[in-house]
């Protein structure tokens, strides 16, 4: 790791001070600069590599996808658990599923994925993995 206070560091550090009426904070911005190339006159040309920014963006985007997928899996598991318990307590398998699909179509039409086939899959998902999930 590069030290911003080290004068021999190959990076240029810019110190920025933000001042707002009652708030004052600061941060370091690290800009990596190499001076390996020269133009025809022998002057150094800056060769700045900003690929690290793309890597940071891609990493955060992938993290967001993973978190969304994790939340969807937990949602499907919870829906499967709720409906499975209703079915077990009532004994009406198809009627519970039909009523839940009808309710969601009328009250939450944005959930187009909430159909009979997916509901059965959620209930089956819960029944398959209920002993493997520690706590929700």
URHU-V770669 format. One record per pair of residues at least 12 apart in sequence whose C-alpha atoms are under 7 Angstrom apart, sorted by sequence separation. I is the first residue (numbers start at 1). J is the second residue. If there is no record, write none. Layout:
i={I;I}
j={J;J}
This chain:
i={15;16;34;35;15;33;34;101;14;15;33;34;101;13;14;33;101;13;14;32;13;12;13;98;11;12;97;11;12;11;12;11;97;84;83;80;81;79;80;77;80;81;76;80;77;77}
j={27;28;46;47;28;46;47;114;28;29;47;48;115;28;29;48;116;29;30;48;30;30;31;116;30;31;116;31;32;32;33;33;119;123;123;122;123;122;123;122;125;126;122;126;125;126}
